[in-house]
Amino acid sequence: MGRKTPLHEQHVALGARMVDFGGWDMPVNYGSQIEEHHQVRRAAGIFDVSHMCVIDVRGRDSRGFLRRLLANDVDKLQAPGKALYSCMLNADGGVLDDLIVYFMNDEWFRIVVNAGTRDSDLVWIRARAREELAHFEIIERVDLAMFAVQGPTARAKVVDLLEPIDREATPALQPFAGRFCGEWFVARTGYTGEDGYEIMLPFEEISAAWLALVAAGVAPCGLGARDTLRLEAGMNLYGNDMSERTHPLESGLAWTVAFEPASRDFIGREALEHIREAGGGTRKLVGLVLEDRGVLRSHQKVLIDGVGEGEITSGTFSPTLERSIALARVPRATGASVQVDIRGKLLPARVVKPPFVRHGRALISL
């Protein structure tokens, strides 16, 4: 048996099919995965993300520590509640994890890391902290749970749960920003390509909030829909589209690396600068749309005439586009078309720039 979130009983009561995910018992769907996907694109869905790890970095030297730890620069965070997406790298430039960091105040930052890497992330972060002659502490917030409400009507559904004092300021939040509503931290972030909120709240309060939103018509959604939604939105999945064996410049994440100012010496910088000076590496991450019938899956071989081979890192059938789509790591010289080996048959695929879908609208030609 894996670890359980505080919503485990609610998932079972709703008839969810439970699977192991990064050592956690998590719902993959509650019936129709495709219907859950459409609910998020058309109305609102709710996801249990309490398996993710919340870490507070507190103390007067917190900012300086995070400027060295992360590839993106937390000096961009000046307004309380503002969020930043970043990779955390090893010395070779490999991606140890991708994460979101929030600025609370000058002596308090909050990091949310992936479930499958939470233990190794904590070991890495604490080891780097011990190397610092500085004043800050690393606190794993095991007292907090987390859920995400995503979709065109998601924000309105959440606001109805808030106290009257919070119902005006919270809808005014800009994307990638958050604010405290009592003990709830409500952030306008997500992993679906739709608008909505991710909410961190006391462990003991999540069940009531979940049940209230489900009663209000928000569809409970599992990992299956979460994966098809994030792939349509062109969002990387750690362990598939990047890992410690790949670097951001070949993973579609060059935009998350802040090389300026040149004086900031973050972990992995030297390795990435060598790669950048050599043209960014030999590979790149692209989007694929299958031109024939079939389903694209991770690890399928991608063949490029006169260039070489690549590999699909994430693939699925897109419920919104009704086409098979994928992210693939291919040689940098890859052009506009490739072939994918699906069970020994070579099928044509078109190279596109992700995302495929955002806010319920197709961003590629079909």
C-alpha positions as CSV (number, residue, x, y, z in Angstrom):
1,M,0.0,0.0,0.0
2,G,1.2,3.5,-0.9
3,R,0.9,6.7,1.0
4,K,-2.6,8.2,1.2
5,T,-3.8,11.7,0.9
6,P,-6.5,13.1,3.3
7,L,-9.0,12.6,0.4
8,H,-8.4,8.9,0.0
9,E,-11.8,7.9,1.5
10,Q,-13.6,10.4,-0.7
11,H,-12.0,8.9,-3.8
12,V,-12.9,5.4,-2.9
13,A,-16.5,6.5,-2.1
14,L,-16.8,8.1,-5.5
15,G,-15.8,4.8,-7.2
16,A,-12.3,6.0,-8.3
17,R,-9.9,3.5,-9.8
18,M,-6.9,3.9,-7.6
19,V,-3.3,3.3,-8.8
20,D,0.2,3.7,-7.4
21,F,1.8,7.1,-8.4
22,G,5.2,7.9,-7.0
23,G,4.4,5.8,-4.0
24,W,1.0,7.3,-3.4
25,D,-2.5,5.7,-3.9
26,M,-4.1,8.1,-6.3
27,P,-7.3,8.2,-8.5
28,V,-6.6,7.6,-12.2
29,N,-10.3,8.2,-13.0
30,Y,-13.8,8.1,-11.6
31,G,-15.4,6.5,-14.7
32,S,-14.8,8.2,-18.0
33,Q,-11.4,9.8,-18.3
34,I,-12.4,11.5,-21.5
35,E,-15.5,13.1,-19.9
36,E,-13.3,14.3,-17.0
37,H,-11.0,15.9,-19.6
38,H,-14.0,17.6,-21.3
39,Q,-15.4,18.9,-18.0
40,V,-12.1,20.8,-17.3
41,R,-12.1,22.3,-20.8
42,R,-15.8,23.2,-20.8
43,A,-16.6,23.9,-17.1
44,A,-14.6,22.9,-14.0
45,G,-12.8,19.9,-12.6
46,I,-11.1,19.3,-9.2
47,F,-7.9,17.4,-8.7
48,D,-6.4,16.1,-5.5
49,V,-2.7,17.2,-5.5
50,S,-2.0,16.6,-1.8
51,H,0.7,14.1,-2.8
52,M,2.9,17.1,-3.9
53,C,5.4,18.4,-1.4
54,V,5.2,21.9,0.1
55,I,8.5,23.3,1.4
56,D,8.9,26.6,3.2
57,V,12.3,28.3,3.1
58,R,12.4,30.8,6.0
59,G,15.1,33.2,7.2
60,R,16.9,36.4,6.2
61,D,19.2,34.6,3.7
62,S,16.4,32.6,2.0
63,R,16.5,34.6,-1.2
64,G,20.3,34.3,-1.6
65,F,20.0,30.5,-1.1
66,L,17.3,30.1,-3.8
67,R,19.2,32.3,-6.2
68,R,22.0,29.6,-6.1
69,L,19.7,26.6,-5.9
70,L,17.4,27.3,-8.9
71,A,18.0,27.9,-12.6
72,N,15.5,30.7,-12.8
73,D,16.1,33.8,-10.7
74,V,13.9,34.5,-7.6
75,D,15.0,38.1,-7.8
76,K,12.1,38.4,-10.3
77,L,9.8,37.9,-7.3
78,Q,9.2,41.2,-5.5
79,A,5.4,41.3,-4.9
80,P,4.0,39.1,-2.1
81,G,2.3,36.0,-3.5
82,K,4.1,36.2,-6.9
83,A,5.1,32.8,-8.3
84,L,8.0,31.6,-10.5
85,Y,8.4,28.3,-12.4
86,S,11.9,26.9,-12.4
87,C,14.1,23.8,-12.7
88,M,16.4,22.6,-10.0
89,L,19.6,21.3,-11.6
90,N,22.6,19.2,-10.7
91,A,26.2,20.4,-11.5
92,D,26.0,18.8,-15.0
93,G,22.8,20.8,-15.8
94,G,20.6,17.8,-15.5
95,V,17.0,18.5,-14.2
96,L,16.5,17.1,-10.7
97,D,13.0,18.5,-10.6
98,D,10.7,21.3,-11.9
99,L,8.9,23.3,-9.3
100,I,7.0,26.5,-8.5
101,V,8.4,28.9,-5.9
102,Y,6.2,31.6,-4.3
103,F,7.5,34.8,-2.6
104,M,5.7,35.4,0.7
105,N,7.9,38.1,2.2
106,D,11.6,38.9,2.4
107,E,12.3,36.0,4.8
108,W,9.8,33.5,3.5
109,F,9.6,31.6,0.2
110,R,7.4,28.6,-0.5
111,I,8.3,25.8,-2.9
112,V,6.0,23.1,-4.4
113,V,7.8,20.1,-5.8
114,N,6.7,16.9,-7.5
115,A,5.4,13.9,-5.6
116,G,7.8,11.3,-7.2
117,T,10.9,13.4,-6.3
118,R,9.8,14.8,-2.9
119,D,12.2,12.6,-0.9
120,S,15.2,13.1,-3.2
121,D,14.4,16.8,-3.5
122,L,14.4,17.3,0.3
123,V,17.7,15.4,0.6
124,W,19.2,17.6,-2.1
125,I,17.9,20.9,-0.8
126,R,18.9,20.2,2.8
127,A,22.4,19.1,1.7
128,R,22.8,22.3,-0.3
129,A,21.5,24.3,2.7
130,R,24.2,22.7,5.0
131,E,26.8,24.0,2.6
132,E,25.7,27.6,3.3
133,L,27.0,29.7,6.1
134,A,23.7,31.5,6.2
135,H,20.5,32.0,8.3
136,F,17.5,30.2,7.0
137,E,15.7,26.9,7.6
138,I,14.0,24.3,5.3
139,I,10.6,23.2,6.6
140,E,8.5,20.4,5.0
141,R,4.9,21.4,5.5
142,V,3.3,18.0,6.2
143,D,0.4,19.9,7.9
144,L,-0.8,21.2,4.5
145,A,-2.9,19.6,1.9
146,M,-3.5,20.8,-1.7
147,F,-6.1,20.7,-4.4
148,A,-6.5,22.3,-7.9
149,V,-9.7,23.5,-9.5
150,Q,-9.4,24.1,-13.2
151,G,-11.6,25.2,-16.0
152,P,-13.6,28.2,-17.4
153,T,-15.9,28.3,-14.3
154,A,-13.3,27.1,-11.8
155,R,-12.5,30.5,-10.2
156,A,-16.1,31.4,-9.7
157,K,-16.8,28.1,-8.0
158,V,-13.9,28.6,-5.6
159,V,-14.7,32.2,-4.8
160,D,-18.2,31.0,-3.6
161,L,-16.4,29.1,-0.8
162,L,-14.4,32.0,0.4
163,E,-15.2,34.4,3.2
164,P,-16.9,37.7,2.1
165,I,-13.7,39.6,2.8
166,D,-11.8,37.6,0.2
167,R,-14.4,37.5,-2.6
168,E,-13.3,40.7,-4.3
169,A,-9.5,40.6,-4.1
170,T,-9.1,36.9,-5.0
171,P,-10.7,37.1,-8.5
172,A,-8.4,40.0,-9.2
173,L,-5.3,37.9,-8.8
174,Q,-3.1,37.9,-11.9
175,P,-1.9,34.6,-13.3
176,F,1.0,33.1,-11.4
177,A,0.2,35.0,-8.2
178,G,-1.5,34.0,-4.9
179,R,-2.8,35.4,-1.7
180,F,-3.8,34.2,1.7
181,C,-7.6,33.8,2.4
182,G,-7.4,33.1,6.1
183,E,-5.3,30.0,6.4
184,W,-5.8,29.0,2.7
185,F,-3.2,30.1,0.2
186,V,-5.0,30.5,-3.1
187,A,-2.8,30.7,-6.2
188,R,-3.8,31.3,-9.8
189,T,-1.6,28.5,-11.2
190,G,-2.3,25.1,-12.7
191,Y,-1.2,22.2,-14.9
192,T,-4.1,21.9,-17.4
193,G,-3.9,24.9,-19.8
194,E,-7.1,26.3,-18.2
195,D,-7.7,29.1,-15.7
196,G,-8.3,28.2,-12.1
197,Y,-6.7,28.0,-8.7
198,E,-4.3,25.7,-6.8
199,I,-5.1,25.9,-3.1
200,M,-2.9,24.9,-0.1
201,L,-4.8,24.6,3.1
202,P,-4.7,22.9,6.5
203,F,-4.7,19.1,6.2
204,E,-7.9,18.8,8.3
205,E,-9.9,21.3,6.1
206,I,-9.5,19.8,2.6
207,S,-12.3,17.1,2.9
208,A,-15.0,19.7,3.6
209,A,-13.8,22.0,0.8
210,W,-13.6,19.1,-1.7
211,L,-17.1,17.9,-0.9
212,A,-18.5,21.4,-1.2
213,L,-17.0,21.9,-4.6
214,V,-18.2,18.5,-5.8
215,A,-21.7,19.3,-4.5
216,A,-21.5,22.6,-6.5
217,G,-21.0,20.7,-9.7
218,V,-17.2,20.6,-10.0
219,A,-16.2,17.3,-11.5
220,P,-13.7,15.2,-9.6
221,C,-10.9,14.3,-12.0
222,G,-8.0,11.8,-11.8
223,L,-4.5,11.4,-13.0
224,G,-5.6,10.3,-16.5
225,A,-7.4,13.5,-17.3
226,R,-4.6,15.5,-15.7
227,D,-2.1,13.9,-18.1
228,T,-4.1,14.5,-21.3
229,L,-4.8,18.0,-20.2
230,R,-1.2,18.9,-19.4
231,L,0.0,17.3,-22.7
232,E,-2.5,19.3,-24.8
233,A,-1.2,22.4,-22.9
234,G,2.4,21.5,-23.8
235,M,3.5,21.1,-20.2
236,N,6.4,18.8,-19.3
237,L,6.1,15.8,-17.0
238,Y,9.1,15.1,-14.9
239,G,10.6,11.7,-15.6
240,N,9.2,11.7,-19.1
241,D,10.0,15.0,-20.8
242,M,13.0,15.8,-18.7
243,S,15.1,14.2,-16.0
244,E,18.5,14.4,-14.4
245,R,19.8,12.8,-17.7
246,T,18.5,15.8,-19.7
247,H,19.1,19.5,-19.5
248,P,16.6,22.4,-19.9
249,L,18.0,23.5,-23.3
250,E,17.0,20.2,-24.9
251,S,13.7,20.0,-23.0
252,G,11.8,23.0,-24.2
253,L,12.7,24.8,-21.0
254,A,15.4,27.3,-22.0
255,W,13.0,30.0,-21.1
256,T,13.2,28.9,-17.4
257,V,16.9,29.5,-17.2
258,A,18.0,33.0,-16.2
259,F,21.5,33.6,-17.5
260,E,21.3,37.3,-16.5
261,P,22.7,38.7,-14.4
262,A,26.0,37.0,-15.3
263,S,27.2,37.3,-11.7
264,R,24.6,34.8,-10.4
265,D,26.3,31.5,-9.9
266,F,23.4,29.0,-9.8
267,I,24.0,25.2,-9.7
268,G,24.4,23.9,-13.2
269,R,25.2,27.2,-14.8
270,E,28.7,26.4,-16.0
271,A,27.5,23.2,-17.7
272,L,24.6,25.0,-19.4
273,E,26.9,27.8,-20.6
274,H,29.1,25.3,-22.3
275,I,26.1,23.7,-24.0
276,R,24.7,27.1,-25.0
277,E,28.1,28.2,-26.5
278,A,28.1,25.0,-28.5
279,G,24.7,25.8,-30.1
280,G,22.3,24.5,-27.4
281,G,23.1,20.8,-27.7
282,T,22.3,18.3,-30.4
283,R,18.7,17.7,-29.4
284,K,15.4,19.6,-28.9
285,L,11.9,18.9,-27.7
286,V,9.1,19.4,-30.2
287,G,5.4,18.7,-30.6
288,L,4.1,16.0,-32.9
289,V,0.7,15.6,-34.5
290,L,0.0,12.1,-36.0
291,E,-1.2,12.4,-39.6
292,D,-2.7,8.9,-39.6
293,R,-4.7,6.7,-37.3
294,G,-2.9,5.4,-34.3
295,V,-1.9,6.4,-30.7
296,L,1.4,8.0,-29.9
297,R,3.1,6.7,-26.7
298,S,6.2,7.3,-24.7
299,H,9.4,5.6,-26.0
300,Q,8.2,5.1,-29.6
301,K,11.0,5.7,-32.1
302,V,10.9,8.8,-34.2
303,L,12.7,8.6,-37.6
304,I,13.9,11.7,-39.5
305,D,15.1,11.3,-43.1
306,G,18.8,12.2,-43.4
307,V,19.0,13.4,-39.8
308,G,18.7,10.4,-37.5
309,E,16.4,9.2,-34.8
310,G,14.5,10.6,-31.8
311,E,12.1,9.3,-29.2
312,I,8.6,10.3,-28.0
313,T,8.8,11.4,-24.4
314,S,5.0,11.8,-23.8
315,G,2.1,10.8,-26.1
316,T,-1.6,10.4,-26.0
317,F,-4.9,10.7,-27.9
318,S,-6.1,14.3,-27.5
319,P,-9.8,14.4,-26.6
320,T,-10.0,18.1,-27.5
321,L,-8.3,17.8,-31.0
322,E,-9.4,14.2,-31.6
323,R,-5.9,13.5,-32.9
324,S,-2.9,11.7,-31.5
325,I,-0.3,14.2,-30.2
326,A,3.1,13.9,-28.5
327,L,6.2,15.6,-27.2
328,A,9.4,14.1,-28.7
329,R,13.1,14.7,-28.2
330,V,14.7,14.8,-31.7
331,P,17.9,15.9,-33.4
332,R,18.2,19.7,-33.5
333,A,18.2,19.6,-37.4
334,T,14.7,18.0,-37.5
335,G,12.4,19.7,-40.0
336,A,8.7,19.9,-40.5
337,S,7.8,16.2,-40.7
338,V,8.9,12.8,-39.3
339,Q,7.8,9.2,-39.1
340,V,6.9,7.4,-35.9
341,D,7.4,3.6,-35.5
342,I,4.1,2.3,-34.1
343,R,4.4,-1.5,-33.7
344,G,6.7,-1.8,-36.7
345,K,4.6,0.4,-39.0
346,L,6.0,3.9,-40.0
347,L,3.3,6.6,-39.7
348,P,3.8,10.2,-40.8
349,A,3.7,13.0,-38.1
350,R,3.9,16.7,-38.4
351,V,6.2,18.8,-36.2
352,V,4.5,21.6,-34.4
353,K,5.4,24.1,-31.6
354,P,3.5,23.3,-28.3
355,P,1.1,24.1,-26.8
356,F,-1.5,22.2,-28.7
357,V,-4.5,23.6,-26.8
358,R,-5.0,26.5,-24.3
359,H,-8.2,27.7,-22.7
360,G,-10.2,25.2,-24.7
361,R,-9.0,26.4,-28.0
362,A,-6.8,24.6,-30.6
363,L,-3.5,26.4,-31.2
364,I,-2.4,24.3,-34.1
365,S,-3.9,23.8,-37.5
366,L,-5.7,20.4,-38.0
